[in-house]
């Protein structure tokens, strides 16, 4: 009888030891995932923390480019008007030369 109780206790101990080993392994896996998740969170926090400044700078740059484009567009219109006037003057000058001949 005593032998049966000892054997049953040993079997229960082995099952508990196996369960404890599995729990310890699962706990280690969870700890590794926790470290990885913390690293990912730090990286994403660094990236996202800098993004408002990045977008604000790009927005200012875009605004400046639009302003420069508008100025260049008005200058282009002025140059086109000037070239049109020069072309008109050239045409009138040619007509004047033809009449004088």
C-alpha positions in Angstrom: 0.0 0.0 0.0 2.8 2.4 0.9 4.4 1.7 -2.4 1.3 2.6 -4.3 1.0 5.9 -2.4 4.6 6.8 -3.1 4.2 5.9 -6.8 1.0 8.0 -7.1 2.8 10.9 -5.3 5.7 10.6 -7.7 3.4 10.6 -10.7 1.6 13.6 -9.4 4.9 15.3 -8.8 6.1 14.5 -12.3 2.9 15.9 -13.8 3.2 19.0 -11.7 6.8 19.4 -12.7 5.9 19.0 -16.4 3.1 21.6 -16.0 5.5 23.9 -14.2 8.1 23.5 -16.9 5.5 24.3 -19.6 4.3 27.4 -17.7 7.9 28.6 -17.3 8.5 28.1 -21.0 5.3 30.0 -21.9 6.3 32.8 -19.4 9.7 33.1 -21.1 8.0 33.4 -24.5 5.7 36.1 -23.2 8.6 38.0 -21.7 10.4 37.9 -25.1 7.3 39.2 -26.8 7.0 41.9 -24.2 10.6 43.0 -24.9 9.9 43.1 -28.7 6.6 45.0 -28.3 8.4 47.5 -26.0 11.1 48.0 -28.7 8.5 48.4 -31.4 6.6 50.9 -29.3 9.8 52.9 -28.6 10.7 53.0 -32.4 7.2 54.0 -33.4 7.0 56.6 -30.7 10.3 58.1 -31.9 9.0 58.2 -35.5 5.6 59.5 -34.7 7.0 62.0 -32.2 9.0 63.6 -34.9 6.3 63.5 -37.5 4.4 66.7 -36.5 7.6 68.8 -36.9 8.3 67.0 -40.2 4.8 67.7 -41.6 4.9 71.3 -40.3 8.2 71.9 -42.1 6.9 70.3 -45.3 3.7 72.3 -45.1 5.7 75.5 -44.8 7.9 74.5 -47.7 4.8 73.8 -49.8 3.3 77.1 -48.9 6.6 78.9 -49.9 6.7 77.0 -53.2 3.1 78.0 -54.0 3.9 81.6 -53.3 7.0 81.4 -55.5 5.0 79.7 -58.2 2.4 82.5 -58.2 5.1 85.1 -58.4 6.7 83.2 -61.3 3.4 82.8 -63.0 2.7 86.6 -62.8 6.3 87.3 -64.1 5.6 84.8 -67.0 2.4 86.7 -67.9 4.3 90.0 -67.9 7.0 88.5 -70.1 4.4 87.1 -72.5 2.7 90.4 -72.7 6.1 92.1 -73.4 6.9 89.6 -76.1 3.4 90.1 -77.6 4.0 93.9 -77.6 7.4 93.4 -79.2 5.9 91.1 -81.8 3.2 93.7 -82.5 5.8 96.4 -82.7 7.9 94.3 -85.1 4.8 93.7 -87.3 4.0 97.4 -87.4 7.6 98.2 -88.1 7.6 95.8 -91.1 4.4 97.4 -92.4 5.9 100.8 -92.1 9.0 99.7 -93.9 6.9 98.2 -96.8 5.0 101.4 -97.2 8.1 103.5 -97.3 9.6 101.5 -100.1 
